[in-house]
Amino acid sequence: MIWAYRILFLPLLVFLLPRYLLRMKKRGGYREGFATRFGSLPDLPPKKEGVRRVWLQAVSVGEVFAAAPILKALSDDPGTEIFLTTTTSTGYALARERYRDRLAGLAYFPLDFLPFSRRTWNRVRPDLCLLMESEFWPEHLHQAAARGVPLVLVNGRISDRSFGRLSTLSFLTPRLLGKFSRILAASADDAKRFLDLGANPSAVDTSGNIKLDVNLNPTLTPDQGRQLRRELGLYVPGGDDGDRYPLLILGSSTWPGEEEALLRLLQEARAGETDCQLLLVPRHMERREEIHRILEAFPFSSHFRTSGPANDPVDVAVGDTTGELLLFTQLADVVFVGKSLSPRHSRDGGQTPIEAAAFGKAVLFGPYMTNFRTIARELVDTGAALVVGDEVDLIERARELLENESFRRETAETARRWHAANRGAVQTTLRVIRELLAAKPDRRP
């Protein structure tokens, strides 16, 4: 199997390369550390005697945030060090900014081709390898198995799209999944999917979703929240009476088509004399020019976060930065969770609603939340969130929340209680990791 993959890798890479180069150009930030994709790790120090090295792979910003409690707990242990890789430039930048002093090394995940993967493994020489959520790179898994390095899939999940694809490779998938020492599924549904795909039952456990244990720091004080709203232009000058802060709608990690829906919501709400403003946070910041053009079609003043502090109040602010969504969420009264409204996302839809629930916000999302299927279902079933069928339904239900304060507060408080009752996955995950590290024979440099 592995040699067939190696033979097919290069033609597939050549076929897909233009698409990925274009994406990299749009997102930017890939120049620093780019050589690490080919196994060049000049800044990685040699392993220390008696210290276990853990290789943690977290694809992008969401996975880096989710992995933070594990990263911090392991790096606090003087007998353990972390080598972290990411796939995207945004994930790399976040890890460098927030966790660099906790890491033995930081790099991009190598291209999954024999010479680059083997070169990286030879330099890193980990004692344990952790992959977040749904990473099934054949060469990477093969290198771990060949070296006898335990592999753990952390917060393991399988989207509808991935499940369909892996099901068609039923003659190969059990071999891939069989290389994992442990698969810690984010939910019982995900655990069942791993078993249906041929994973070893003794390796599969349901740990719960570690994103529910997400670190909610920094939290804003009321004064800091008002200051941030002024920087965004989301206030109304009050003269001698002080500034006023209308109700705030947050579009959290929005995708194309959702910004227009939220702007029409703002129009409808204001036409009904609801005092409110809108904060849009697109999932991909390189769409800022597209969002500029969208805003030109609406009669709203606007301000983009990357332009610096706003000089005047506006109707709409755009949070076109990386790593600030946690702060923006704390400002909101009603949160719409993106990538959930369009049928084209029916198989891999939905951004995370967890932070909004944890901060006790009234949450809405569309019908396509397959990436957070279990969490979305639990939120709706407990009354902690509202699911909307389309744009018309979004406007109607959002206005209901905006106009009915008691309903909004009840929904928000239910979300907060749901989050508090569902934490604990990080401790389960850390227990498994420490068991494997303790069982692994010490490999001296």
C-alpha positions in Angstrom: 0.0 0.0 0.0 2.7 2.5 1.0 4.6 2.1 -2.3 1.5 2.7 -4.3 0.9 5.9 -2.4 4.5 7.0 -2.9 4.2 6.4 -6.6 0.9 8.3 -6.9 2.0 11.2 -4.7 4.0 13.1 -7.2 1.5 13.2 -10.1 -1.2 14.1 -7.6 1.0 16.9 -6.2 1.6 18.3 -9.6 -2.1 18.2 -10.4 -3.1 20.0 -7.1 -0.1 22.3 -6.8 -1.5 25.3 -8.7 -4.6 25.3 -6.5 -2.6 25.2 -3.3 -0.1 27.8 -4.5 -3.0 30.2 -5.3 -4.4 29.6 -1.8 -1.1 30.2 -0.2 -0.6 33.5 -2.2 -4.1 34.7 -1.1 -3.5 34.0 2.6 0.1 35.0 2.7 2.6 34.6 5.5 4.1 31.4 4.2 7.6 32.7 3.5 8.9 32.2 7.1 9.6 28.6 7.8 8.7 27.5 4.3 11.7 25.2 4.1 10.4 23.1 7.0 7.8 21.7 4.6 10.7 19.8 3.0 12.2 18.6 6.3 14.7 21.4 6.9 14.7 22.1 10.7 17.8 24.1 11.4 16.4 25.6 14.7 15.4 22.3 16.3 17.8 21.4 19.1 19.0 17.9 19.8 16.9 15.8 22.1 17.8 16.1 25.8 18.8 13.0 27.7 15.9 11.7 29.8 13.4 14.1 28.2 10.5 12.7 26.1 9.7 14.6 22.9 6.1 14.8 21.7 5.3 15.8 18.1 2.0 17.5 18.0 0.3 18.3 14.6 -2.5 20.9 14.7 -3.7 22.0 11.2 -4.8 25.6 11.7 -6.0 28.2 14.2 -8.9 26.2 15.6 -6.8 23.1 16.2 -4.0 25.2 17.8 -6.5 26.8 20.2 -8.0 23.4 21.0 -4.6 21.9 21.6 -3.5 24.7 23.9 -4.5 23.0 27.2 -2.7 19.8 26.2 0.4 21.7 25.0 0.6 23.7 28.2 0.1 20.7 30.5 2.8 18.7 28.8 5.3 21.6 28.5 4.9 22.2 32.2 6.4 18.8 32.8 10.2 19.1 32.8 10.5 15.6 31.5 8.5 16.4 28.3 9.1 18.7 25.4 6.8 19.6 22.5 7.6 19.9 18.8 4.6 21.6 17.1 3.7 21.6 13.4 0.9 23.3 11.7 -0.4 23.3 8.1 -1.6 26.9 7.6 0.2 30.2 7.9 -2.4 31.5 10.3 -1.9 28.5 12.6 1.8 28.9 12.4 1.6 32.6 13.3 -0.7 32.0 16.2 1.6 29.2 17.6 4.7 31.4 17.2 3.0 34.4 18.9 1.5 32.5 21.9 3.4 29.3 22.5 6.9 29.7 21.1 8.6 29.8 24.5 6.9 26.5 25.4 8.1 24.6 22.4 11.3 22.7 21.5 10.6 23.5 17.9 7.9 25.0 15.6 7.6 24.1 11.9 5.2 23.5 9.1 4.0 19.9 8.7 6.2 18.3 6.0 4.8 17.3 2.6 3.7 13.7 3.0 6.3 12.4 0.5 8.9 9.9 1.5 12.1 12.0 1.4 10.5 15.0 3.2 8.6 13.0 5.8 11.6 10.7 6.5 13.9 13.7 6.8 11.7 15.3 9.3 11.2 12.2 11.4 15.0 11.6 11.4 15.5 15.1 12.9 12.6 15.2 15.3 12.9 11.6 16.7 9.7 11.8 18.8 8.7 9.4 21.5 5.0 10.0 20.9 3.1 11.6 18.0 -0.3 13.4 18.4 -2.5 14.3 15.5 -5.6 16.5 15.9 -9.0 15.6 14.7 -8.8 14.0 11.3 -5.2 13.7 10.1 -4.6 10.5 8.2 -1.4 11.1 6.2 -0.2 7.7 5.0 3.5 8.4 4.8 3.5 10.1 8.2 1.6 7.2 9.8 4.0 4.7 8.1 7.1 6.5 9.4 5.7 6.3 13.0 4.9 2.6 12.7 8.3 1.8 11.2 10.0 3.5 14.2 7.6 2.0 16.8 6.4 5.5 17.9 2.9 5.5 19.4 0.3 7.5 17.4 -2.7 9.1 19.1 -5.5 10.7 17.3 -6.7 13.5 19.6 -10.3 14.8 19.4 -10.8 12.4 16.6 -13.7 13.2 14.3 -14.9 12.3 10.8 -17.1 14.7 8.8 -19.7 13.4 6.4 -17.5 14.1 3.4 -14.5 12.3 5.0 -16.6 9.4 6.0 -17.9 9.0 2.4 -14.4 9.2 1.0 -12.9 6.8 3.5 -15.8 4.3 3.0 -15.0 4.0 -0.7 -11.4 3.0 0.3 -12.6 0.2 2.6 -9.7 -2.0 1.5 -7.2 0.6 2.7 -8.8 2.5 5.6 -8.4 -0.3 8.2 -4.7 -0.3 7.5 -4.4 3.4 8.0 -6.5 3.4 11.2 -4.7 0.3 12.5 -1.5 2.4 12.8 -3.0 4.4 15.7 -2.2 3.2 19.2 -5.3 5.1 20.4 -8.1 7.0 18.7 -9.8 9.4 21.1 -13.1 10.3 19.5 -14.7 13.6 20.1 -18.2 12.0 20.4 -19.9 8.6 20.4 -21.0 9.2 16.8 -17.4 9.8 15.7 -16.3 6.6 17.6 -18.9 4.6 15.8 -17.7 5.9 12.5 -14.1 4.9 13.3 -15.3 1.4 14.1 -17.4 1.2 11.0 -14.3 2.1 9.0 -12.4 -0.7 10.5 -10.5 0.7 13.4 -9.4 -1.7 16.1 -12.1 -1.6 18.8 -9.5 -1.8 21.6 -7.9 1.4 20.3 -11.1 3.5 20.1 -12.3 5.5 23.1 -14.8 8.4 23.4 -12.9 11.2 25.2 -15.3 14.0 24.5 -14.6 17.1 22.6 -11.5 18.9 23.9 -12.7 22.1 22.3 -15.2 22.2 25.2 -12.3 22.7 27.5 -11.0 25.7 25.4 -9.1 28.3 27.4 -11.4 31.4 27.5 -8.6 33.8 28.4 -8.2 36.6 27.9 -11.5 37.6 29.3 -12.5 41.3 29.0 -13.6 43.4 31.9 -16.6 45.7 31.2 -14.2 48.6 30.7 -12.1 46.7 28.3 -15.1 45.5 26.4 -16.3 49.1 26.0 -12.9 50.2 24.9 -12.7 47.5 22.2 -16.2 48.5 21.0 -15.0 52.1 20.6 -11.9 50.9 18.7 -14.2 49.0 16.3 -16.6 52.0 16.0 -19.4 50.0 17.6 -20.9 52.6 19.9 -23.1 55.7 19.8 -21.7 58.9 21.2 -23.7 60.1 24.1 -22.3 63.5 24.9 -22.6 64.4 28.6 -24.5 61.2 29.2 -21.6 59.0 28.0 -21.4 56.7 25.0 -24.2 54.1 24.3 -23.6 50.6 23.2 -26.4 49.1 21.1 -27.2 45.4 20.9 -24.5 43.7 18.9 -24.9 40.9 16.3 -21.7 38.8 15.6 -21.2 36.9 12.4 -18.7 34.3 13.7 -16.3 32.9 11.0 -18.7 33.7 8.1 -18.4 32.3 4.6 -19.6 33.7 1.3 -23.3 34.5 1.2 -23.6 34.7 5.0 -22.4 38.3 5.2 -25.2 39.5 2.9 -27.7 37.6 5.0 -26.5 39.3 8.2 -26.5 42.7 6.5 -30.1 42.2 5.5 -30.8 41.1 9.1 -29.4 44.4 10.3 -31.6 46.3 7.8 -34.7 44.4 8.9 -33.9 44.8 12.6 -33.4 48.6 12.3 -36.5 49.0 10.2 -38.3 47.4 13.2 -36.6 50.1 15.4 -34.3 47.7 17.2 -31.1 49.5 18.2 -28.3 47.2 17.0 -25.0 47.0 15.2 -23.1 44.3 13.3 -19.7 42.8 13.7 -18.6 40.5 10.8 -15.6 38.2 11.3 -14.9 36.3 8.1 -13.4 32.8 8.3 -10.8 33.8 5.7 -9.3 37.2 6.2 -8.1 37.4 2.6 -11.7 38.0 1.6 -11.6 41.5 2.9 -11.7 43.1 -0.6 -14.7 40.9 -1.4 -16.4 42.1 1.8 -15.6 45.7 0.9 -17.6 45.2 -2.3 -20.5 43.6 -0.5 -20.7 46.5 2.0 -20.8 49.0 -0.9 -24.3 47.6 -1.8 -25.7 48.4 1.6 -26.4 51.8 3.2 -24.2 51.2 6.1 -21.0 52.9 7.4 -18.2 50.4 8.1 -14.8 50.0 9.6 -12.2 47.3 9.1 -10.1 46.3 12.2 -6.9 46.2 10.2 -7.3 49.9 9.5 -6.6 50.7 13.2 -8.9 52.3 15.7 -12.1 53.7 14.3 -12.3 57.5 14.2 -16.1 57.6 14.2 -19.0 55.3 15.1 -20.1 52.9 12.3 -23.0 50.5 11.6 -20.8 47.5 10.7 -17.3 46.5 11.8 -15.3 43.8 10.1 -12.9 41.9 12.3 -10.4 41.0 9.6 -7.6 39.9 11.9 -6.4 36.5 13.2 -6.7 35.4 16.8 -9.2 38.0 18.0 -12.5 36.1 17.6 -12.4 35.1 21.3 -12.4 38.8 22.2 -15.1 39.7 19.7 -17.4 37.0 20.9 -17.4 38.5 24.4 -18.8 41.8 22.9 -21.8 40.1 21.3 -25.4 39.7 22.4 -26.4 37.4 19.5 -24.0 35.2 17.6 -24.5 33.6 14.2 -22.1 30.7 13.6 -20.8 30.7 10.0 -20.4 28.0 7.3 -23.8 26.7 8.2 -26.4 28.3 6.0 -25.6 27.1 2.5 -26.4 23.7 1.1 -23.0 23.5 -0.5 -21.6 22.9 3.0 -24.0 20.1 3.7 -21.1 17.6 4.1 -18.5 19.7 5.9 -20.5 22.6 7.4 -20.3 24.6 10.5 -17.7 26.6 12.4 -17.4 26.1 16.2 -20.3 27.4 18.4 -18.4 26.4 21.6 -16.8 29.7 22.6 -20.1 31.6 22.0 -21.9 29.0 24.3 -19.1 29.2 26.9 -19.4 33.0 27.1 -23.2 32.7 27.6 -24.3 34.2 24.2 -27.6 33.6 22.4 -26.4 31.3 19.5 -27.9 30.7 16.0 -26.7 28.5 13.2 -27.9 27.1 9.9 -28.9 23.5 9.2 -25.5 22.5 8.0 -23.4 21.9 11.1 -21.8 18.5 10.2 -18.4 19.5 11.6 -20.0 19.9 15.0 -23.0 17.6 14.5 -23.2 16.2 18.1 -22.5 19.6 19.8 -25.1 21.4 17.6 -27.7 18.8 18.3 -27.2 19.0 22.0 -27.3 22.8 22.0 -30.6 22.8 20.1 -32.1 20.0 22.2 -31.3 21.8 25.5 -32.6 25.1 24.3 -29.1 26.6 24.3 -29.1 27.5 20.5 -31.5 28.0 17.7 -31.2 26.4 14.3 -32.5 28.4 11.3 -33.4 26.9 7.9 -32.5 29.7 5.6 -31.9 33.5 5.5 -35.6 34.3 6.0 -35.7 32.1 9.1 -32.4 33.6 10.3 -33.8 37.1 10.2 -37.0 36.1 12.0 -35.3 34.2 14.8 -32.5 36.7 15.3 -35.0 39.5 15.6 -37.0 37.5 18.1 -33.8 37.2 20.2 -33.0 40.9 19.8 -36.4 42.1 20.6 -37.2 39.7 23.5 -34.6 40.3 26.3 -35.9 37.6 28.6 -35.8 35.0 25.7 -32.3 36.1 24.8 -31.0 35.9 28.4 -32.6 32.5 28.9 -31.0 31.1 25.8 -27.6 32.5 26.7 -27.7 31.2 30.2 -28.7 27.8 29.0 -25.7 27.8 26.7 -23.4 28.7 29.5 -24.8 25.9 31.7 -24.5 23.4 28.9 -20.8 24.2 28.3 -20.0 24.0 32.1 -21.6 20.5 32.3 -19.7 19.1 29.3 -16.1 19.8 30.1 -13.4 17.2 31.0 -12.1 15.8 27.7 -8.6 17.3 28.2 -8.0 15.4 31.4 -9.1 12.1 29.7 -6.7 12.9 26.8 -3.8 13.8 29.1 -4.2 10.6 31.0 -3.9 8.5 27.9 -0.9 10.5 26.7 0.9 10.1 30.0 0.2 6.4 30.1 1.8 6.0 26.6 4.8 8.2 27.5 5.4 6.2 30.7 5.2 2.9 28.8 7.5 4.0 26.0 11.2 2.8 26.6 13.6 5.7 27.0 15.4 6.4 23.8 18.6 8.2 24.4 20.0 10.8 21.9 
